[in-house]
Amino acid sequence: MRQFICLTLIFFAGWIHAASDPFAKPGVVVHDEFLSVEEAYQLQTDFVGDKLLLHWDIADGYYLYRHQFSFAAEDGGKLTADLPAGKSKQDEYFGLVEVYYHALDVGLTGLPAAPFTLQVTSQGCADAGLCYPPRTQRFAVDPSARSVSAIAPTKPARTPAAAVTPSAAPAKTAAPPIGFIGWLSLLAGALLGGAILNLMPCVFPVLSLKVLSFANHKEQSQVKHGLAYSGGVILSFVAVAALLLALKAGGSAIGWGFQLQQPWFVGALAYLFFAMGLSLSGFWEFGGHWLNFGGTLASRSDYSGSFFTGVLATIVASPCTAPFMASALGFAITQPPAQALAVFATLGLGMALPVLVLCLNPRLLAKMPRPGNWMIRLKQALAFPLYATTIWLAWIVGRQAGATAMAALLLGGLLVALALWLWRFAPIARITAALAMAVALGILGTAMLNTPAPTQSAESRDWQPYSSAKLAELRRAGQPVFLNMTADWCITCLTNEKVALGRDSVKAAFRERNITYLKGDWTQYDPAITELLAQFGRNGVPLYVFYPAAGEPVVLPQLLTPAKVIEAISGD
């Protein structure tokens, strides 16, 4: 118990530090606290003799890193930069560095005689703890005419020019190491995010089964049950993370919840939840030979069942990122494998923590009621959330591959029920059961289940489908844009669209301000959406971004209300 109290104190210390936004995402604008990158570092250029002088006005409380400057002539030639000595600073991210406050003058010599394009790269931070990503500015320079003019970007930058910490830099930029407090905050956010996953509707029926087993197996070691369940959760998080990192290393653009982008996988989960529901309803017994191999683990089948429950809980919890979890996921995916796996393991620990605390506390377990008829009724009642989850999964398949695919999946569910019923009889009936199950599994691999559903008509739709070209076109035209990155398997996304984005007051606010509503559907694999998520330091949906007509994009929280949306688009 003492260890748990210490862990809790460390957790809240990290949470308080995280409240200062040490892991702000690219594009996050913190109203009334931090300046935009253009306001914080204003660059002016002019010729002085044979030098090109670059002068920065640096806002109070902000600074530029000396070692992060680079100057290049894109059209050839070698430039020499006269960088003055800076002020020594013990930086949380880079260690002992030199920085510039207030103002900076840099003289460039060795300029080409012919007109050329100058590229200037810099990076700075605020003393309050918020940093900006490396910023590259381009200028058209004509030495003979002694003229310099800024070149506006022809397309949106891969990373929005807005405040981020170095730890949340884009995936293609090596993220600087963070200090101990930074790591503590990150792991605290991961722990809390993992714990919140237990509140997801799709996790509830699985978690209920685990809690029910505490009362059902009081004669066994509840500590072992809890450790087995926790092991299943943590190892599953690490396994999914390892697969995600391996696929990313191979060049695949994927993110958290990527497994549910495959209709066959969603269909397999639907079969599993349907079978579990039938077991709780008394149609067949989910245990025994189904949970061990060859009967060799018969004496420990309950503990292996706890481990399996942890695995299943992880799979169904992965569609959405909970609050406090997005920062951890976005940062972890940019780190070396060992650090990334440590973050994912902490997420798993957070998800397993409520069950682990329960089974490690004898006083809490003593309050569990004695086994009795109530358990049979409760077990049967818990079958209905599983059936509801099955319906939800079947609906996802319908959205991914169409109504025919959903009908095929329902037929497969019928065959699964038939196979489980026949398995209870003589060996000859089991042959028929095996054939029925084989056909049901075969349906998962058919073309009808893996062909994308036809695109819905755009008529009477109050949003437009997202594409990078469409977003760039709107941004160039100075059109305000609200961006919604969602997926049909994301419960949080669907809830936000129902309770916030779908409200008449929000729609009216969009129309009043002439805001274009773009929606990116990540239900199926889409590397363009995955890339956009990475630009904002995210690895999963939901993601909500408001692009005003001028200024920096604003990232909204993952849990929306009509008031939050209207406040964000109003610029209050």
PAFI-963788 format. One record per residue: residue in one letter; x, y, z of N, C-alpha, C in turn. Coordinates in pm, whole numbers, plus 50000, padded with zeros to 5 digits. Atoms other than C-alpha are relative to their C-alpha. Example, Ala and Ser with C-alpha at 12.3 -4.5 7.8 and 13.67 -1.06 7.14 Angstrom:
A500894988150000512304955050780500905012050000S499184988149994513674989450714499235010950073
***
This chain:
M500844988050000500005000050000500875012550000R499094988649994502935023150076500525003349860Q499514997750135504235018049722498935006749915F501084994150078500855026649577499845014950034I500114986049960500715059149781501135008149938C498874993050062504195068749657499765002149852L500294999050143503165061249300498965010849973T501054989950018500075082849345500575014050015L499404986949981502135112049479500845004049880I499204997350119504575109449188499105003449882F500954998050110501635107448949499435014150002F500594986749993500025139549077501055010849981A498944990250026503365157549076500225001649851G499854999350146503755148748709498815006549934W501224994450059500155158248636500015015350014I499954985649979500625192748791501005006449903H499024994650096503745198048578499444999849859A500585001150134501855186148271498985010849976A501014989650017499225212548337500585012549938S499374988450064501765238448223500234997649852D499965003250142501515221647880501404997349948P498665002750049505055207447847500004991849874F500055008050121503855185547562498985005749902A500924993650092501915210847358500244994849860K499915005650133501195198447008500285010849897P499854990350107502195214846681498665006149967G501234993350036499575240846607499165004050119V500804996249883498335244646965500245014750030V499904986149960497615280747046499455001250140V500444998149862497445288247417499615014550015H500504986550002495275319247434500535007850120D499614990549896496605349047630501244995650077E498815004249928499805330947729501245000649912F498825000950085502185325047436499755007049867L500064993350129502945344647121500154989849888S499735008250118502905330046774501485001249967V498584999950032506305322246627500385012849925E499714987750073506055352646396500095012050094E499974989049904505335375646690501194999150093A498915001849904507985360846916501355003449939Y498704998150064510815363046661499785007149866Q500234992050120510535391346407501335002649931L498754999450076513225389946138499925010949894Q499874989750102514285419945928501344998349930T498785001750080516895420045650500365013149931D499554988050071519025447145492501474998149964F498605000350038522355452345316500745011150075V499114990449935525135469345513501394997549943G498745002350069528225473345297499894987649912D500045012550078529035439345147499344988750079K500655010049917527135421345422498495000449982L501455000749987523575409545437499714998750150L500244999849856522405418445787498634994150030L501245006049951519755397045957499805004650144H500264994649866518195413646259498714993950056W501165005849931515855395646502499625008850119D500574994349878513635413846750499344988750076I500475011549923513025388047021499165005150116A500924995449896510045392747251500554996650139D499575002349862510625395047627499534986350046G500355013249950510715360747788500194988949898Y499765009950106511675343247462501485000549963Y498605000450039515035332447329500184990849879L499645008350115516725316547024501264992150034Y498835008349978519215287647033501105003649898R498894997150090522635295946888500314988049910H499595011850076523355260046781498944995249900Q501065004250091520045256846595499925008749874F499994991750120520865283546334500704993049884S499305004250122521745274245978499625009749889F500204990650110522145295845667500534993549873A499605006750123522275282745313499515007749879A500414994550130522195296044957499554988249916E500545011650070519905271744779500544998849858D499555000350140521305281544438501514998649988G498565002150004524915274144528500745011250070G499204990049931527735293044695500124997150147K499765002449859529145292545043499835012950077L500254988349919527915316845306500774998950131T499344999549870529785327645616499135008550093A500874993149904527675337145919500805004550120D499324994549883529005359746193499024999650117L500895001949886527145346146496500705004650127P499364995649875527965365046818499834989550110A500135008949885528465347147146498655002650069G501284998749933525245340347332500144998950151K500045001449855524225338147695499924985350036S500025014049958524955304847866498714996950074K501275004049937521855286247973499974984850015Q500195014349979521225252048126498584996649954D501305002650061518425240647900499504986050036E500585012849959516025212648001500104989649889Y500035009350112516095197647651501384997349940F498725001550068519625204247515501215000450093G498874998849909521745208047830500565014250000L499374986949995524255236647849500145005549858V500024994250135523705259047545500195015150009E499984985550011524105294947425498715004449935V501284995150052520945314747363500075015249987Y500084985650022519975349747251498665005150051Y501194993249951517515372647431499915013949935H500294986050038515915405647321500285003049853A499684996650139517765410846989501234992249955L498865007250058520265394346755500285005549861D499564995950133522265406746456500994989649947V499125009750065523885381746218500375005649863G499544995350130526015392945924500414988349912L499655010550096526285370545618500945005849895T499064996150103529265373445386500214988349906G499795010450101530455353945084498774997949915L501255001250075527235361344901500304997749853P499835001650145526915349144539499745013349930A500224987750075527085376844280498655000149933A501295001050068523985364344102498884998950103P501145001849909520495364644256499904985650049F500095013449942519935335044489498904999650104T501025002149897517505320444741500704996650131L499405002049868518545323045104499034992150089Q500805008049907517305297145353500565001750140V499604997649862517435306145723499184991150092T500685009049905516605280245990500385003850142S499764996249860516205288346359499004992650087Q500925005849903514535275146673500115007550132G499994993149872513505291946996498984994550096C500925004349895511615287347320499605012150083A500404990049900509835307147588500464995450137D499575003549865511095308447945498924992750076A501115006649931507645296648052499944985249973G499925014450021508485262447909499494995149867L500525004150130506905262447563501035002949892C499014998350106509165257547260499344998849864Y500485000250137508755260746886500824990049920P499225009150085509765236046616500995007849916P499084992950090512705244646388499225007049889R500724991850097511505272446157500935003849885T499214996650118512805277345802499315011249923Q500494988750078512365310645621500855001549875R499304998950128513275316945257499865014349948F499974986350052514255349745092500625000049861A499414997750132514925360444734500985011850013V498954990149979518235379544741500635003749866D499334995050120519625401144459501125009550044P498914991649949523075414044564500255012349914S499724988450085523485436644261498985011050021A501054990149975520175454044326499855003050149R500024998349854520745451244705498564999450053S501405001849959517225438444752499814986250061V500355012649932515805411444979498494999850018S501465001249981512215399144977499684986050049A500395012949944510585371545177499204992149898I500735009150089509265341344986498944992850082A501105006749929505855329745103499994985349963P500085014450031505475291645129498954997549893T500945003450107503815276944820499054989150041K500915010349949502245249245024500144999850150P499925000249854501465243645391501214992350047A498865007149943504445233945599499564986650055R500335013249947504615197545705499655000950148T500334997849860504565210246061499455014150014P500544986549985502275239746140500955008550082A499084991049930504335269646247499335005150125A500624996049875503175271246603500754993550113A499235004049883504295264046954499914985350026V499925013949959505455229047037501244998550086T498785003249930507955214047270500884991749909P499165008650081511005197247117499584985550008S500395013949987509665164447252498844996349912A501135002750088506625167747028500315003649857A499624996550136508575175246711499484989649903P500515009550097507425158646387500834987549995A499375013049998508275122346341501294999749920K498835000550085510855129746070501145008350057T498954992449934512835152246305500354993050130A499615006749878514845135746578499655008650120A500454992349884513275146546902501125001050102P498964998549900515725160947155499624992750128P500315006649874516025143147487499315009550095I500694991649902513805155547765500564996750138G499475001849866514695159748128499164990650084F500695009349911513595139348427498575004250025I501364995249975510585161348500499134997949877G500755002550124509565158848136499574985649988W500355014250007509715121148147498954996450105L500975002749894507845120648476498615004549958S501284994950047505085141948326499424991149891L500455008550110504925120348016499444986850052L500455012849946504655087948213498745001650085A501214997549922502085103448447498795001449909G501094998850097499965113148147499634986649941A500275013350053500345078148006499264991450102L500665007849895499345062748340498545004050014L501374995349986496265084548370499174996849876G500705003350123495335079848005499624985349994G500325014249998495545042248043498894996850096A501075002549901493345043248355498655004449945I501274995050054490695063848173499434990549895L500495009550100490485037047904498994990250059N500975009149937488575015848157498575005449993L501324994050008485675040248118499404999149860M500525001150136485345033747745498884989549994P501145009350003481985016847666500364986149950C499685013250053483594988747467500834991750097V499195007349903485864979747761499154995150116F500825002949883483084978548019499624985250013P500405013949982481764943347944501174990750033V498835008349972485284928547947500465002150143L499594997149863486184946048272499014994150100S501025005849911482894934448427500244985150020L499725014349988483824898448353501144997650097K498855001749911487114903048536499585002050145V500454997349863485464918348844499104988750049L500875011149962482844890748842500814987850041S499195011949967485594864548852500585000950140F499484998849864486864878749183499064993350101A500975006249910483664867749351499834985249968N500235013850042483474835449153501124990650042H498855008549969486944823149247500705005050125K499414995249875487474834549604500984990150060E499105010049943489204801949682501385000549935Q498714998850067491994810849439500685013050039S499224988149966494714836849473499565011649911Q500434988450078493234870049370501215008449955V498794992950041496734884749361500514994449868K499575006250126497664859649091499065003649886H500964995750102494454868048905500335014249952G499704986250035495334904848918501295001449922L498724999450071498934899348811499874994149860A500195006050132497824876648527499275009649907Y500744990250080495304902548406500915011649962S499104988750027497864930548437501064996149899G499025004650097500434909748252499424999549860G500655000550130497964904147970499845013849939V500184986350050497224941447943501345006049958I498724993450027500824953647964500724993649881L499335006650112502264927247730499295002749869S500744997150123499494934147479500315014149952F499624986450039500244971447484501385000149937V498635000450052503924964147432500034993049865A500015007350126503174938947155499435008549887V500584991250101500904963146967500985011249966A499024989450024503514990547011501174995049917A498885005650075506304968046885499624997849853L500465001950137504244958846578499875013449929L500164986750058503394995546517501365006049963L498674994550026507055005946545500694992649886A499385007850107508174977546319499435003849864L500634996250126505654986746051500415014149959K499564986450032506615023346075501435000049950A498615000950045510285014246041500084994949857G500055005150136509334995845723499375009649902G500544989950090507785027345581498495001249999S501464999249997504115021545665499545011850083A500574988649926502075051845772498774995150075I501105005449921499935037846052499985006950135G500134993849869498725048746392499274991150097W500665007549893497125037546716498584996349958G501305004850043494045016446652500014994949857F499925003850142495345006046308499394986449972Q500535013450025494174970146357498515000249967L501434999350027490524980946350499695006649867Q500224994950135491034995846005499844988649900Q500135011850086490874960245867498664993250027P501325006149976487304946845819500084985750050W499925013949957488434910745865500314999150150F499675000149859489894919146206498795004150084V501214995949930486764937546314498984988750001G500915011450006484714907546196500394989050097A499545010249905486874883746399499675004050143L500384995349868486314905246708498494998350024A501445001749988482574904546642499654985550032Y500215014249970482654866346634500344997150145L499535003049865484624865646959499035005450106F500924994349902482294889247146498654992949997F501255007450011479264870447014500104986650072A499795012849933480724837447135500065001750152M499944997449856481494852447476498615002950056G501374997349956477944865547500499184987350011L500725012849995476554831147417500444991850120S499515007449883478764816547690499365005450128L500614994249880477454841047952498514997050007S501435003350003473904833247841499744985350029G500155014149970474554796347915499884991249879F500105007950123474534785347552501154990049989W498855009049995478004770147595500955005350106E499064996249895480844771347848501285005249939F498784993950051483654795447766501124997250101G498965004049905486524777847944500494986349963G499555013550025488064743847978500974999349885H499115002350113489574732247650500145012449912W499894988050083488894766047489501075009650052L499034990749943491284783947724501354993650030N498675005949986494114758547740500234990849881F499645007950116495894737247488500304985750045G499805014049967495544699247520499764996850145G500295002849860494434702147881501205001250091T498794999549917498004707748001499945011350102L500124988849907497034740448168498694999650076A501335001049940493784727248313499985005350142S500004995849860494844734048669500155015150015R499824985549991495614770348584499185007349895S500804993950106492924777648331499405013350042D500594987549955491414805048548500995011549989Y498994989650010494684824148560500305003249854S499814997250141495204819848188498815007649944G501184992250040491654832448149500145014650038S499774986149960492624863748344500975006849904F499044994450096495594868748113499305003049868F500734998250125493354864247809499045011950010T500904988649981490864889347953500775013149985G499174988150017493684914947973500355002649855V499704998550142494634908447612498785005649926L501224995750068491034912447497499655014550036A500304986349958490544944247702500885010049926T499104991150073493584959647532499555001849856I500394999450141492354951047184498805009249981V501224992250019488934966547232500165014250053A499794986549948490344996847418500805008649904S499074992750085492725006647138499385008849893P500504991350107490305023246891500195014850025C499914985649974490485057047065501085002950103T499074995449897492995076647263499235007950103A500684992949893491745088347599500725013250027P499314987749959492485123247735501264996750079F498665001749939496095126147861500814989349927M499305011050067496975097047631500595004449867A499564995750132497405115947303501445005050001S498644994849992500565134147415501004988750013A499085011249979502175101947534500194992049872L499915007750124501355083447212500765007749893G499354992050102502425112046988501505001250023F498584998949970505755115847167500704986549987A499345013149996506475078747208500384995249861I499775005450133506225071446837501195006649933T498844993150058509065096346767501314995850068Q498835003349919511455080647020500624986749958P499415013250021513885051547004499114989150058P500925010749959512165017647051499924997950151A500025002949856513215013047416499155010150075Q500804989749933511735046447528498544999149960A501395001150046508635041747315499284988550069L500625011649936507955007247457499765002650148A500194996649859508405021047809498725008350019V501224991949992505645046647744498764991149981F501145008850024503305020047603499784990650118A500145008649882504024997247899499345007650114T500644991849897503055025948131498525001949971L501404999450038499825030147938499274987350044G500605012749958499124993347998499864998950150L500075000349854499944996648366498845008750049G501124991449961497495025548391498664993349980M501275006850026494735005048233499784988550099A500145011449909495444975148459499935004350146L499844995649862495894996348773498744998350086P501175001749913492244996748897499784985550043V500175014249966491994958748882501134995450092L498845004149919495484954649026499855004950144V500194994549865494714977549321498914992250074L501085007649938491484958449387500474986650052C499625013549957493084924249399501185000150096L498914999249903496074936449603499535005350135N500534994349876493804951249870499004990350062P500915009849939492284924150095498715006250052R501214993749946489844949150250498975002249891L500954998050110488314957449914499424986749953L500495013250044488104920749817499034994250102A500905005549898486454912550149498595005449986K501324994150019483584935450051499254993849881M500695006850110482844914049745498994990250059P501015009349946479584894649808500374985549976R499735014350014479654857149853499364994649872P500615006150118479004835149549498584995350030G501395004249984475334827349496499255001449869N500814999250121472444828649253500125013749932W499864986750059473064865849204501065000049890M498935000550098476204856649011499494994749866I500565005550125474234836248758499205010749928R500794989450063471824864748700500895011149944L499104989450046474654890248676500764995549875K499275005150115476594868148437499125000449876Q500914999750114473554864748212499745014349956A500234986050035472964902348228501185005949925L498814994750067476554909248124500124995449856A499965004550139475914890247803499485010949907F500634990250089473854919247668500945011249959P498994990650051476684945047665500904993749894L499195006750101478684919047472499244999249867Y500805000150123475844915147222499975013949937A500014986350051475664953147195501335003449932T498694997750062479404954347124500094992849867T500015007550125478914927646858499255007749891I500774992150096476254949146690500815011949952W499164988650036478584979046701501104995849902L498945004850089481404958846539499444996549863A500625003250129479044946046270499665012749923W500294987250064477984981846201501265006049939I498734995050053481654991646159500344993049869V499735007450123482104964045901499095005049887G500914994650101479024977245721500475013449948R499494987150042480535011945716501284998749917Q498745001950070483864998645595499814993549864A500105008250122482714974045329498594999149944G501344999950056478974979545277499044990350067A501075008149939475664962945366500174985349969T499815014250035476494930645180501024993550093A498985005349909479614926045392499434998150139M500605001449867477624932245710499074987950004A500865011750005475064906145601500824987150001A499125011850000477884881445532500544997450139L499505001749864479264887845880498924994450091L501115005349919475844881546035499794985149970L500085014250035475684848645844501124992250069G498895006449930479114840345985499714998450148G500375001249860477794847546336499024988650023L500935011349990474964822946275500754986849995L499215012350010477504796646173500834997750126V499275001449874479544803646485499094994150108A500955005349902476464797746701499694985449972L500275013950037475704765746508501174991050039A498825008149967479274753346554500114997750150L499925001449854479234759846929498924990750053W501085008949957475904741846964500314985549964L499695013750044477014711246763501174994050075W498785005149935480304708646952499694992250128R500355006649874478444696147261499594985549978F500545013450028477314664147085501114990349959A499095010950037478914632646944501075004849902P498904996050089482174633646746499555002849857I500444997650137480284631546416499415013949985A500554986550002478474663746507501115010450007R498904990549990481774680146589500675002349865I499464998050135482924674346232499195010949928T500864989750059479934694546115500265013650064A499704987549930480724720646381501285006349947A498734994850052484294723746254499825005849860L500254994850134483044728145897499285013450006A500744987449986480584755146006500945011250045M499064989949953483344773446193500985003849889A499084997150110485674770345892499355009449898V500704991250094483034786245666499885014050059A500124987049935482484814045921501325007749994L498704993550008486214821545932500365003449856G499734997350141486404819045554499335012749952I500704987750038483874847145526500865012350027L499164988549964486384870145696501015003349890G499004997750104488764865845403499435002149862T500604998350131486274869845120500135014349950A499864986850061486434898944878498895009450047M501114991249963483004911744985500255006950134L499744994249869484314917945338501205009449998N498794991950006487464935545220500015009749882T500174990150105486114957844943499425012650061P500524987749939485654994145045498565002949960A501394996650027482065005445073499935011649902P500144988850092480815028944801499895013250073T500034986849939481225065744875498585005350007Q501354994649982478135082145015499845013049923S500304987750072476445110244827500265012250089A499704987849925477485145244927498785008950019E501204991849990473945158344900499545000950146S500524997149866472535173745219501034997550110R498945002249902475905168845390500585013550038D499504987049956477195197645601501525000150014W498555000549996480845187545565500544995149866Q499325004750120483355180345290501104990350039P498925009549967485815151145277501355006949999Y498674994149989489335160045382500944994749893S498845003650080492255160045144501025011050021S498964989949979495585177945177499895011149896A500144989950105494965195444845498845009550030K501164991649968491535207744957500345009650113L499634991549887492915220745287500955011149954A499064989950049495795238445108499295010649917E500754990650082493385254244861499215009850087L500784991449911491145267545138500905009550078R499094991649923494105280545337500575011349915R499484989650089495535299045036498955010849974A501094990450025492135315244983499615007750126G500334993149876492065327145345498674995850058Q501295005149953489035305445421500174993250135P499915007349873488535295145787499504985649984V500285014450016488435257245820499934993450136F500055008849882487325233346093500264985849953L499575013350044489025199546061499664989750107N500405010949910487635167746217500584987049949M499435013150034489725135846207499314989650086T500875009249928487455107146303500094986049941A500115013750050486725070146257498744993950059D501255006149953483585048946288500214991150121W499765008749885485245026146542500445007950124C499584991549888486155055746766498765004850076I501164996549920483525058647040500025014850037T499904985949964484825092747152499645008949882C500304992150119484625105746795498505000749975L501445000550026481015094346750499235008150104T500664992449894480035109147086500135015049978N499784985750024481595142847005499165005249884E500814995750114479815144346671498535000950037K501415000049958476515136746840499705011550095V500324990449893476735159647143500515014049972A499414986850023478775188346998499925004249853L499914995650139479515190046625498684998949926G501295001650067476035178446528498915009150052R501024991149942474215204446739499705011749905D500424989050087472255231346559500765012850032S499294987749962474035258746757501405000549939V498665000650059477445247046632499915001749849K500164998650144476245243346274499705014449962A500334986150026474755278246289501245008950015A498774992349981478065291846422500944998349882F499185002450119479905275646131499495008449882R500574992550112477495291345881500205015150019E499894985749971477605325446050501415005149972R498614995850018481415326546032500594994949869N499585005050131481585310445685501174990250013I498945009949974483695281545818499714987449918T500105012550074484305251845590500334988450093Y499855011649911483905218845777500554988449918L499375011550066486325191745657500064988350097K499965012049916486095156245787500904989649934G499125010750045488835130245752499594986950064D500495012949951487605094345783501144990050005W498875009249977490265071445933499494985950030T500575013249974487895041445958500814989349928Q499135008850076489965024945688501365006749984Y498624995250010493675028645626500095011749902D499824988250083494545063045490501315006750043P498704994449958498235073545498500005015250006A500034985349997497365110045427499505004950136I500514996049868495345112245750501014996650108T498965003749902498035093645943501115010350003E498954989950008500575118945820499565013050065L500504987749939498385148245924499974998750153L499995002249855497935133146272501415001750055A498614999149953501715130246302500485014550002Q499594986050002502125166946209499565007450126F500484993949877500125175746519500404991950123G499515007649886501995151246740499024989650050R501015009949961499085126646744500264986849930N499855013250059499005089646677498664992949990G501325006050008495275083746681498935010850002V501144990850000491855099646655499324999550137P500394988650082490005121046745501045011250000L499204987850007491775152746633499115010849941Y500824988750045489975186246598500895012349991V499154988550023491745216246448499185011049933F500644988550065490405250846368501085008849939Y499114991150072492275270846103499285013349979P500634987150026491295307546128500465005649865A499634994050128491455329645820501445005050002A498624995649983494725343745954500464996050140G499495004249870496945331546234500234985150006E499625013849980497875298246378498804990850021P501085009649973495705266946382499884997050148V500305002649859494075258746714499524985650013V500415013849975493845222846838499034999950118L501025000849896490685215947039500234987650086P499875012049916490465191047328499294988149937Q500585012350056489495154947260498554998050042L501395000749955486255158047457499355013549975L500594987550044484025184347300498655002650065T501354995249968481015204647406499705011049899P500304989050091479145229847191500695013050041A499364987649953480535257847409501485000449965K498585000450031484135246547357500255002549852V499824998250144483725245046980499745014649962I500344986250033482035279146958501055009650053E498954991649943484655294547187501254999749913A498795001450081487495280846971499885007349867I500154993750131486075293146641499725014950012S500234985849978485225326946795501285007450032G498734993749967488825332946896500025006650135D500074993949866487865341347255501074994150091
***
